Amino acid sequence: MNVADFVRLTSGAVVAHRMRSFLTALGIAVGIASVVLLTSIGEGVHRFVLHEFTQFGTNILGVAPGKTTTAGISGAVISNVRPLSMDDAAALERIPGVLAVVPVVQGNGEVEVREKGRRVMILGTGPDVPEVWRMRVALGRFLPRDDPRAARAFAVLGSKVRDELFGTESPLGAVLRIAGERYRIIGVMEEKGQFLGFDLDDTVYIPTYKALAMFNRESLMEIDLLYGEEADADVVSDHVSDMLSQRHGSEDFTITTQEEMLDTLSSILNILTLAVAAVGGISLVVGAVGILTIMTIAVNERTNEIGLLRAIGARRGQVLALFLGEAVVLSATGGLVGLIAGVGGAWLLGVAIPGLPVHTPWFYVVLAEGMAALIGLVAGVAPARIAARLEPVEALRSE
């Protein structure tokens, strides 16, 4: 039996039982489409979350007040919280490799100008925000380098706040009331978007000491440090830990590098993507069972055909390959249809719900088609072996 005969017999068997072949391929198509669609959503979320963190750069180290430790007894946790001060932030600027430092205080408050007002996020920060957080000033300038304790009452608006309160009018020089206090607007930031649910465009930036007093806080919420590209994150982290431990008398703070956070997030999101794909893979298992069942039925129905092939000289291996080929054709065809449906469904989902991050990883698309063919091959082994073992005489006698 040559290649042409093999192709003719395989395709002929598939076409001869159209409905059965359609339903068998449909099971694989649904499984592949589910895997591609769910993986596209998982990969989209993966990329979205990583982009949220990397939009501020990767050379950032964050210091937060307090450190949680266990006391050696099951369930016993000691939480030690001490304030981070502006003096701590100033001291960290002197560490080798540190380029800039941003002390952060966050809260919410009512802002008013003329007869308009709205509630926004208020960030008490320093003058190095544009450099550390990779943000740009669209109009005017950012907070100046005043003496932190005697900082002037200046405010910088996020793009959304500017649009809501001033429209197309320039806000520079206008007086903004924040929690009853007067601030002079000196700048407007470019659009930045959201970061983990926080709308940075719906934000007003004021000097840190002003925010500490406004929200009646003793401690900074965080200190962000930008270090140079050539600096080692672990070395900088050790220097920060040593300096703050000397100033506080103990390690009562938590240091997180952007690299550590990204590595952890990437690992978690990779597992999530694989888990989502595994859920879709359940459909593939169902499809494999369908191929196994259909091919077993086909062997029983085509016993005479098998006997005739054996009688005219077909070897056991050729009969085995014939039925395996039929199973692979069914599964590969179903896989191709499933790929088209899955990729198309992911695209339509992204169009219908613009806020949903969807990205189809083509590596998984190729892998899914390979899996479809492999499933057909594996599921067809048992029926094909049964067909190959039939003796010609016995097969021709059965009817």
C-alpha positions as CSV (number, residue, x, y, z in Angstrom):
1,M,0.0,0.0,0.0
2,N,1.6,3.2,-1.2
3,V,1.1,6.7,0.2
4,A,-1.6,7.6,-2.3
5,D,-3.6,4.5,-1.3
6,F,-3.1,5.4,2.4
7,V,-4.4,8.9,1.9
8,R,-7.3,7.8,-0.2
9,L,-8.4,5.1,2.3
10,T,-7.9,7.4,5.4
11,S,-9.8,10.3,3.9
12,G,-12.5,8.0,2.4
13,A,-13.2,6.5,5.8
14,V,-13.6,10.0,7.3
15,V,-15.9,11.3,4.5
16,A,-18.0,8.1,4.4
17,H,-19.3,8.7,7.9
18,R,-19.7,12.5,7.8
19,M,-21.9,13.0,10.9
20,R,-19.8,10.7,13.1
21,S,-16.6,12.4,11.9
22,F,-18.2,15.8,12.5
23,L,-19.2,15.0,16.0
24,T,-15.8,13.5,16.8
25,A,-13.9,16.5,15.5
26,L,-16.4,18.8,17.2
27,G,-15.3,17.4,20.6
28,I,-11.7,18.2,19.9
29,A,-12.6,21.6,18.5
30,V,-14.5,22.7,21.6
31,G,-11.5,21.6,23.8
32,I,-8.9,23.4,21.7
33,A,-11.1,26.6,21.5
34,S,-11.5,26.5,25.3
35,V,-7.8,26.1,25.8
36,V,-6.9,29.0,23.4
37,L,-9.6,31.3,24.7
38,L,-8.8,30.8,28.4
39,T,-5.1,30.9,27.8
40,S,-5.5,34.2,25.9
41,I,-7.4,35.7,28.9
42,G,-4.8,34.4,31.3
43,E,-1.9,35.7,29.3
44,G,-3.6,39.0,28.8
45,V,-4.0,39.4,32.6
46,H,-0.4,38.3,33.0
47,R,0.9,41.0,30.7
48,F,-1.4,43.7,32.1
49,V,-0.3,43.2,35.7
50,L,3.4,43.1,34.7
51,H,2.9,46.3,32.7
52,E,1.2,48.0,35.7
53,F,4.4,47.4,37.7
54,T,7.0,48.1,35.0
55,Q,5.5,51.4,33.9
56,F,7.2,52.9,36.9
57,G,10.5,51.3,36.0
58,T,12.4,48.3,37.5
59,N,15.1,50.2,39.4
60,I,12.8,51.1,42.3
61,L,13.1,50.0,45.9
62,G,10.3,50.6,48.4
63,V,10.5,51.0,52.2
64,A,7.4,50.6,54.3
65,P,7.1,51.1,58.1
66,G,6.7,48.0,60.3
67,K,7.8,44.4,60.0
68,T,5.8,41.3,60.7
69,T,7.6,38.4,62.3
70,T,6.6,35.0,63.9
71,A,7.3,34.3,67.5
72,G,8.2,30.7,67.0
73,I,4.8,29.5,68.3
74,S,2.1,28.4,65.8
75,G,-0.2,31.2,65.2
76,A,1.8,33.8,67.1
77,V,2.6,36.8,65.0
78,I,4.2,40.0,66.2
79,S,3.6,43.2,64.2
80,N,6.1,45.9,64.9
81,V,5.2,49.3,63.4
82,R,7.3,52.4,63.9
83,P,7.2,55.6,61.9
84,L,9.2,56.4,58.9
85,S,10.2,60.1,59.0
86,M,11.3,62.7,56.5
87,D,14.7,62.6,58.2
88,D,14.9,58.9,57.2
89,A,14.1,59.8,53.6
90,A,16.8,62.5,53.7
91,A,19.3,60.0,55.1
92,L,18.5,57.5,52.4
93,E,19.4,60.0,49.7
94,R,23.1,59.7,50.9
95,I,23.4,56.0,50.1
96,P,25.8,55.2,47.2
97,G,23.9,54.3,44.1
98,V,20.6,56.0,45.1
99,L,19.7,58.7,42.5
100,A,16.5,60.0,44.0
101,V,14.0,59.5,46.9
102,V,10.3,60.0,47.1
103,P,8.5,60.1,50.5
104,V,4.9,59.2,50.1
105,V,1.7,60.0,52.1
106,Q,-1.6,59.1,50.7
107,G,-5.2,60.1,51.5
108,N,-8.5,61.3,50.1
109,G,-9.9,64.7,50.3
110,E,-12.3,67.3,48.9
111,V,-10.8,69.8,46.4
112,E,-12.6,72.9,45.4
113,V,-12.0,75.7,42.9
114,R,-14.5,78.5,42.4
115,E,-17.9,76.7,42.5
116,K,-16.7,73.3,41.4
117,G,-15.5,70.5,43.7
118,R,-14.8,66.8,43.7
119,R,-13.2,64.1,46.0
120,V,-9.8,62.9,44.8
121,M,-6.8,61.0,45.9
122,I,-4.2,63.3,47.5
123,L,-0.5,62.3,47.4
124,G,2.0,64.0,49.6
125,T,5.3,63.6,47.7
126,G,8.7,65.2,46.9
127,P,10.1,67.0,43.9
128,D,11.6,63.8,42.4
129,V,8.3,62.1,41.5
130,P,8.7,62.6,37.7
131,E,12.1,61.0,37.7
132,V,11.4,58.1,40.1
133,W,7.8,57.2,38.9
134,R,8.5,58.0,35.2
135,M,5.8,60.7,35.0
136,R,5.8,63.8,32.9
137,V,4.6,67.3,33.5
138,A,2.2,68.4,30.7
139,L,1.9,72.0,31.8
140,G,3.8,74.1,34.2
141,R,6.2,72.4,36.6
142,F,6.3,69.9,39.4
143,L,6.7,70.6,43.1
144,P,9.9,72.7,43.7
145,R,12.9,71.7,46.0
146,D,11.8,73.7,49.0
147,D,12.8,73.1,52.6
148,P,10.5,70.2,53.4
149,R,9.5,71.7,56.7
150,A,8.7,75.1,55.1
151,A,7.4,74.0,51.8
152,R,5.2,76.4,50.0
153,A,1.5,75.5,49.5
154,F,1.8,74.4,45.9
155,A,-0.3,71.8,44.1
156,V,0.1,69.8,40.9
157,L,-3.0,68.3,39.3
158,G,-3.6,65.0,37.6
159,S,-4.9,65.3,34.0
160,K,-8.4,64.1,35.0
161,V,-8.7,66.6,37.9
162,R,-7.7,69.4,35.5
163,D,-10.3,68.3,32.9
164,E,-13.1,68.1,35.5
165,L,-12.4,71.4,37.3
166,F,-11.0,73.6,34.5
167,G,-11.9,72.0,31.2
168,T,-9.7,73.5,28.4
169,E,-8.8,76.5,30.6
170,S,-5.3,76.7,32.0
171,P,-5.3,76.1,35.7
172,L,-1.8,77.6,36.3
173,G,-1.9,80.2,39.0
174,A,-5.4,79.4,40.2
175,V,-6.1,78.8,43.9
176,L,-7.3,75.3,44.9
177,R,-8.8,74.6,48.3
178,I,-7.9,71.2,49.7
179,A,-9.6,70.3,53.0
180,G,-10.2,74.0,53.6
181,E,-6.6,75.0,52.9
182,R,-5.5,77.2,50.0
183,Y,-2.9,75.9,47.4
184,R,-1.6,77.5,44.3
185,I,-1.7,75.3,41.2
186,I,1.7,75.3,39.5
187,G,1.5,72.2,37.2
188,V,-0.6,69.5,35.4
189,M,0.7,66.0,34.9
190,E,0.4,64.0,31.6
191,E,-2.1,61.2,31.5
192,K,-0.7,58.1,33.3
193,G,-3.7,55.8,33.8
194,Q,-4.4,53.5,36.7
195,F,-2.1,51.5,38.9
196,L,-3.7,48.5,40.6
197,G,-7.0,50.3,41.0
198,F,-5.5,53.8,41.8
199,D,-6.3,56.4,39.2
200,L,-3.1,58.5,39.1
201,D,-4.9,61.0,36.8
202,D,-7.5,61.7,39.4
203,T,-4.9,62.8,41.9
204,V,-3.6,66.0,43.4
205,Y,0.1,66.2,44.4
206,I,1.1,68.4,47.4
207,P,4.3,68.6,49.5
208,T,4.8,65.7,51.9
209,Y,4.8,67.7,55.2
210,K,1.5,69.4,54.1
211,A,0.0,65.9,53.6
212,L,1.3,64.7,57.0
213,A,-0.4,67.6,58.7
214,M,-3.6,67.3,56.6
215,F,-4.1,63.6,57.4
216,N,-2.7,63.9,61.0
217,R,-0.1,61.2,60.4
218,E,3.2,60.7,62.1
219,S,4.7,58.3,59.7
220,L,5.3,58.3,55.9
221,M,3.4,55.4,54.2
222,E,6.3,54.6,52.0
223,I,9.7,55.8,50.8
224,D,10.5,55.0,47.1
225,L,14.2,55.0,46.0
226,L,15.5,55.1,42.5
227,Y,18.9,53.5,42.1
228,G,21.2,53.5,39.0
229,E,21.2,50.9,36.3
230,E,24.7,49.8,37.2
231,A,23.8,49.4,40.9
232,D,22.9,46.0,42.3
233,A,19.5,45.8,43.9
234,D,20.6,43.5,46.7
235,V,23.6,45.8,47.6
236,V,21.4,48.9,47.7
237,S,18.8,47.0,49.8
238,D,21.5,46.0,52.3
239,H,22.7,49.6,52.5
240,V,19.2,50.8,53.2
241,S,18.6,48.1,55.8
242,D,21.9,49.0,57.6
243,M,21.2,52.7,57.6
244,L,17.6,52.5,58.9
245,S,18.5,49.8,61.4
246,Q,21.2,52.2,62.8
247,R,18.7,55.1,62.9
248,H,15.9,53.1,64.5
249,G,17.8,50.7,66.6
250,S,16.2,47.6,65.0
251,E,14.9,46.4,61.7
252,D,11.4,47.8,62.1
253,F,10.7,48.3,58.4
254,T,10.1,46.2,55.3
255,I,12.1,46.6,52.1
256,T,10.7,45.4,48.7
257,T,12.6,45.6,45.5
258,Q,10.8,45.9,42.2
259,E,12.7,42.9,40.9
260,E,11.5,40.7,43.8
261,M,7.9,41.8,43.3
262,L,8.1,41.2,39.5
263,D,9.7,37.8,40.0
264,T,7.0,36.8,42.5
265,L,4.2,38.1,40.3
266,S,5.6,36.5,37.2
267,S,5.7,33.1,38.9
268,I,2.2,33.4,40.3
269,L,0.8,34.5,36.9
270,N,2.6,31.8,35.0
271,I,1.0,29.2,37.3
272,L,-2.4,31.0,36.9
273,T,-2.1,30.8,33.1
274,L,-1.2,27.1,33.2
275,A,-4.1,26.4,35.6
276,V,-6.5,28.2,33.3
277,A,-5.2,26.2,30.3
278,A,-5.6,23.0,32.3
279,V,-9.3,23.8,32.9
280,G,-9.7,24.0,29.1
281,G,-7.7,20.8,28.8
282,I,-10.6,18.9,30.5
283,S,-12.5,19.4,27.3
284,L,-9.7,17.8,25.4
285,V,-9.9,14.7,27.6
286,V,-13.5,14.4,26.8
287,G,-12.6,14.8,23.1
288,A,-10.0,12.0,23.5
289,V,-12.6,9.7,25.0
290,G,-14.9,10.5,22.1
291,I,-12.2,9.5,19.5
292,L,-11.4,6.3,21.4
293,T,-15.1,5.3,21.4
294,I,-15.8,6.2,17.8
295,M,-12.7,4.5,16.5
296,T,-13.5,1.3,18.5
297,I,-17.0,1.3,16.9
298,A,-15.4,1.9,13.5
299,V,-13.2,-1.2,13.9
300,N,-16.2,-3.3,14.8
301,E,-18.2,-2.0,11.8
302,R,-15.3,-2.4,9.3
303,T,-14.2,-5.9,10.2
304,N,-14.9,-7.2,6.7
305,E,-12.9,-4.3,5.2
306,I,-10.0,-5.1,7.4
307,G,-10.1,-8.8,6.4
308,L,-10.2,-7.8,2.7
309,L,-7.2,-5.5,3.2
310,R,-5.3,-8.2,4.9
311,A,-6.3,-10.8,2.3
312,I,-4.9,-8.7,-0.6
313,G,-1.5,-8.2,1.2
314,A,-1.8,-5.4,3.6
315,R,0.5,-6.0,6.6
316,R,-0.5,-5.5,10.2
317,G,1.6,-2.4,10.5
318,Q,-0.2,-0.9,7.5
319,V,-3.6,-1.6,9.0
320,L,-2.4,-0.1,12.3
321,A,-1.2,3.0,10.5
322,L,-4.5,3.3,8.5
323,F,-6.6,3.6,11.7
324,L,-4.1,5.8,13.5
325,G,-4.1,8.1,10.5
326,E,-7.9,8.3,10.6
327,A,-7.8,9.2,14.3
328,V,-5.1,11.9,13.7
329,V,-7.0,13.4,10.7
330,L,-10.1,13.7,12.8
331,S,-8.4,15.3,15.8
332,A,-6.1,17.6,13.7
333,T,-9.1,18.8,11.7
334,G,-11.0,19.5,14.9
335,G,-8.0,21.2,16.4
336,L,-7.7,23.5,13.4
337,V,-11.3,24.5,13.7
338,G,-10.9,25.0,17.4
339,L,-7.9,27.2,16.9
340,I,-9.8,29.4,14.5
341,A,-12.8,29.6,16.9
342,G,-10.5,30.2,19.9
343,V,-8.4,33.0,18.3
344,G,-11.5,34.6,16.8
345,G,-13.4,34.4,20.1
346,A,-10.4,36.0,21.9
347,W,-10.4,38.8,19.4
348,L,-14.1,39.4,19.6
349,L,-13.9,39.4,23.4
350,G,-11.2,42.0,23.3
351,V,-13.3,44.2,21.0
352,A,-16.6,43.7,23.0
353,I,-14.9,44.3,26.3
354,P,-12.1,46.8,25.8
355,G,-11.2,46.9,29.4
356,L,-10.5,43.1,29.5
357,P,-6.8,42.4,28.7
358,V,-6.7,39.6,26.1
359,H,-3.5,38.4,24.4
360,T,-3.2,35.2,22.3
361,P,0.2,33.6,22.8
362,W,1.0,31.9,19.5
363,F,3.3,29.5,21.2
364,Y,0.3,28.0,22.9
365,V,-1.7,28.1,19.6
366,V,0.9,25.9,17.9
367,L,1.2,23.7,21.0
368,A,-2.6,23.3,21.1
369,E,-2.7,22.0,17.5
370,G,0.2,19.6,18.3
371,M,-1.7,18.4,21.3
372,A,-4.8,17.8,19.2
373,A,-2.9,15.6,16.8
374,L,-1.2,13.8,19.7
375,I,-4.5,13.2,21.4
376,G,-5.9,11.6,18.2
377,L,-2.7,9.4,17.9
378,V,-2.9,8.2,21.5
379,A,-6.7,7.7,21.6
380,G,-6.5,5.8,18.3
381,V,-3.8,3.3,19.4
382,A,-6.0,0.8,21.2
383,P,-8.6,0.5,18.4
384,A,-5.9,0.5,15.7
385,R,-4.1,-2.4,17.5
386,I,-7.4,-4.3,17.7
387,A,-7.8,-3.9,13.9
388,A,-4.2,-4.9,13.2
389,R,-4.5,-8.1,15.2
390,L,-7.6,-9.4,13.3
391,E,-6.8,-12.5,11.2
392,P,-7.9,-12.2,7.5
393,V,-10.0,-15.4,7.5
394,E,-11.8,-14.6,10.7
395,A,-12.4,-11.0,9.7
396,L,-13.9,-12.0,6.3
397,R,-16.3,-14.5,8.0
398,S,-17.7,-12.0,10.4
399,E,-20.7,-10.1,9.1
